[in-house]
Amino acid sequence: MLRRFLYFSKSDRRAISALIAMAMIAIAVAIFMDNTKKDENEVSADENVKTDNKNNYKTANSSTTAGNKTAIDANGEDISTSLPIFDPNTVDSTTLALFGIKNWKIRNLIKYRQAGGIFREPEAISRLYGWTEEEVKRIIPYIRISDKYRTSYKRKADEYGNRKGETSDEYVDFHTNRDKRYNELSKIYKSSKFQKDTIIDVNTADTAILRRIPGIGKGISKAIVDYRQKLGGYYSTKQLLEIKIFSPELLKWFSTDISKITRININKASFQSLNSHPYISYEQTKSILNYRRLYGEFKDLENLQASGIFTEKEIERLAYYLEF
């Protein structure tokens, strides 16, 4: 084929080459245009889906609001048109998120329902772990409990029968007293929490003390203590934000006493001791040991910075944890 092509004159070969080039360009343009149309169709489809979702949400929101009484806030103003009315016994996480409720607090509500918990009155939402008084007051005007969940104990006794041989009145008395006991325990639980403006030293508080802070449970309290032990103590409350599950809203409860910080002697500490500190990496630990082996002990922070092992910012935070 190539040999035949060479038989053509020079001008013919140029013409053939030009035609081939033009054909290739035409094919490339056609492919590009086809892909562009596909992209436009996909974008258009995405926009249609988004528009449909918005319309569906508005429809659901308006129907929810219209089917209930007007929501009134603490100032007596109508707020039913701004956010949806809901029943905490059936509400989904998406609706609660509209009120600015944190995801972990929403999960607590759902877990409460999954465990068999029922909200029989709007104020019952205050029983949820981690929900602040301000959040409860803000959300209560939007709550409407359906008749299904307001069912009286007397009606339950009549509907489900008497399994233990007790009368309806005995059934009612038992469950009424149970709720009274629950409310009393709830008050004791709330009273055990610290009041506003209480300040806790994060370097001395144990998990029992930390759990008395509203919004802090077993998981967060343990994480605070565990990280404190790894560091040797906190020199700033902002270090708590280095804990993934810690909320910035909790910082107002804490102070730091830097005299409680445990320091590491950089000239005597073992490889394991240095490497286990959150602010010292594996490579930096090796560099420290190599420096000690080659040049002897570090004299001070300036000497440590001159070694080039740490940056200036790293030296600033390590200054609270090292001694020479």
N, C-alpha and C positions, 0 to 999 in steps of 0.2 A: 504493500500500500504506500509506504514511504517512497519506494523507488519510483512508482508511477507519478507520485506528487512532484518528484524532482524533474520529471520529463517536461513539466509545464515551464513556460517562460517565466522570467523573474516578475514581470508585471502581473501575469496570471496567478502566480503564487501569492503575491501581495493581496490581490483581490479576494482569493479564496480565504486567506487568513483573516481578512477584514470581515468577510461574511460569517465565518465561524465565531469571531469575537462578538459580533453584533447578536448572533443567535444566543450565545451564552449570556450576554447582558440581558436580552429579552426574557430568557428563562429565569434569571435571578430576580428581575423586577416582578415577574408574575408570582414567584414564590413569596417574595416580600409582601406584595399586596394582599395575597391570600392570608398570610399570617396576621397582617394588620387588621383585616376584617374579623378574623377569629378573636383577636384581643379585644376589639371594640365590642363584639357580641358578648364576650365574657364580662367585660366591665359593665355593659348595659344590664346584663342579667343580674350581676351583683347589686347594682343600684336598685333594680326592681325588687330584689329580695329585701334589701334594707328598708325600702319604702313600705313594703308590705308589712315587715316586722313593726315599724313605727306605727302604722295605721292600726294593726292588731292590738298593740300595746295601748294606744289611745282609746280604742273601743272598749277593751277590757277594763281600763282604768275608769272611764266614764260610767260604765255599767256598774262597776263595783261601788262607786261613789253614789250613784243615783239610787241604788237599792238599799241604802242605809240612811240613817238620820244625819243631819248636818253636823260636822265636826267643829267644835268650838274650843279655842285655845284658852290659856289662863287669863287673857285680856278680854274674853268674850267676843272675839272676832271669828268670822267664818273662815275656816282653813280647809274645808273639804275639797275645794277645787284644786289645791296645790299638790296634795299627796293622796294616795288611795286609802280608803277605809278597809280594814282587814280583821279577820278573826285569827288570833294567835294559834288556835287549834288546827288551822288548815293553811295558814299563810306559807308561801314559799320563800326561799332565800333571796330571790331576785327582788321581791317587794320590800323585804326588810332592808336590803342594801340601799334602797332609795332614801331611807331615813338616816343614812350615815352610820349604821350599826356595823361594827367590825365583824369580819368573817368568823372569828373564833367564838364570838358571842352568839352569832346566828346558829353556829353548830351546837352550842349549849342548849338553845331552845329546841332544836330538832331532836337532840339526844333525850331531852326531858320528855318530849312527846313519845319517842320510840320506847321509852321505859314505862309508858303508861300514864304519864302525867297529863292532866287536863286543866285548862284555864277556865274557871267558872265565872270569873269576874275580871275586868280589866286590870285591877290592882294586883292580881296574882302574878303578873309578869315580873314584879319586883323580886320574886323568889329566885329568879334565875341567877346563877353564879356569874359574877363579873359585870352585871348590868348596873350602871351607876344611877343614883337618884335623879340626876339631870336627864339621863336618857329615858328613864321611866316616865317622868313628868312630860317630856316632849312627845312621847309616843302614845300615851294613854288616850288623848282626845280622838285618835284615829281607830281605836279598838271597838269592835262591836261583837259581842259573844252571841252566837246563834242559839236558838232555843234548844237545839240538840244537845248542847254542852251545858245548858243551864238546868238540865233535868234534876228535879228534886229527889232526895233520898226516898221519900214516900212513894213517888212514882216508880222509882227503880225497884223498890221492894215488891210493888204490885206487878211490874212487868217481868222480872226475872224469877219471881217466886222466892220461897223461903227454903234455902238449901240446908240450913243448919237447925231447922225446927224452931227458929225464933219468929216472933210476931213482927208485923211491919213496924210497930212502934219501937221494938227492941232494935230492929235493923237501923232505923233512923237515929236512935240514941247513940248506937255504937259509932256510926260514921260521923255524926255531929261532934261527939267527944274526940274522935280521932283528928278531925280538922282543928279543933281547939288546941289539942296537944301539938299539932304540927305548927300552928301559928305561934304558940308559946316558944317552941324550939327555934322557930325562925327569928323571933325577936331576940332570943339569947344569942343566936349566931350573928345577927346584925350588931348587937351591942358589943360583941367581942372584937369587932373591927375598929380600927383606929378612926378617930374623928378627923375632920379637915384640919389642915395646918400642922398636923403631927409630922415631925421630922425624925427619920431613922438613920443611924450611922450604918452605912452599908458594909463597913469593914468589921463590925462586931455582931450584927444581927444574925441569928440562926434562922432556920427554915420556919420554925414556929412563929417567930416574930414577923418574918416577911409575909407569912400567909394572913396576917391580920390586916394587911394593907388591901383595901378594896381593889379588885382586879388582879390580884396575885394569888395563884393557887399552888398546888404541889409541883407542877412542872417548872414554872418560872422561878419559884423560890429555890428549887434544887439547882437550876441552871445558874442563878446568881451566886450561890455558895460555891459550886464547882468551879466556876470561872475565877472567883476570888482566890481559891486555893491554888489554881494554876499560875495566876499572876503574882500572888504574894500579897494581894490587897489592891484596892482601887485608890488612885490619886485624884480622880475626877469622876463625878457622877455620869459624865458623858460616855465613859468607858462601858457603861451598862448597855449602850446602844450597839455594842459589838456582839451582844447576845441576840441571835436571830429572832427569838420569840418575845423579846422585850419591847414594850410599847413606849414611845416617847412621852405619853401622857402620865406615866408613872414616875418620871424623874423628879417631880415636885415633892415626892415623899422622902427623898434621900439627901444625905450629906456625907462627906468623907473625912475621916480622921487619918491623915497620912502618917501619923506616928505609929499606927498599927500595921504598916506595911512591912513585910518580911523581905529583907534584902539578900542578894546572892553575892558572895565574894568571888569576883570574876577571876582572881588569881589562884583560887583553890577549888572552885566548883568542878565537879566531874562532868564528863561528856553528857551523861543522862540528865543531870540537873540543869545544865545550860540548854540543852536541846528541848527539854520539856516546857520551857517558858514560851508563852504565846508570841512574844516579841523577838525571839531569837530563832532563826532558821537553822536547818541542818548544815548548810554550807557555811553559815556564819559561825556555828559552833566549831566546825573543823578549823576554820581560820583562827579562832581564838586559841585553840590548843596548839596549833602550829606556831603561832606568834610566841606563846609562852615557852615553847620548846626551843625556838631559835633565838629569841631576844630577851627572855626572862619575863618578869612581871610587868603588868600595866601599872603606871604610876597614878594616873587620874583620868578624868573624862577627856581632857584635851589630848592626852597621849593615845587614848582609845580611838578618838576621832581621827587623829593623824595616821593611825594604822590603815585607814581606808576600809575597814570591815563594815562600818555602819555609816549611814548618811547622817546629816545634821539633824533631821527630823527624828530619826530613829534614836539618836543619842539623847534628844530632849525627853522622850518618854521613858527611855531606859535609865535615865538619871535617878528616877525614883526607886529603882529596883537593884542597882549595882552598888557594891562597895569595894574598896581596894585595900 
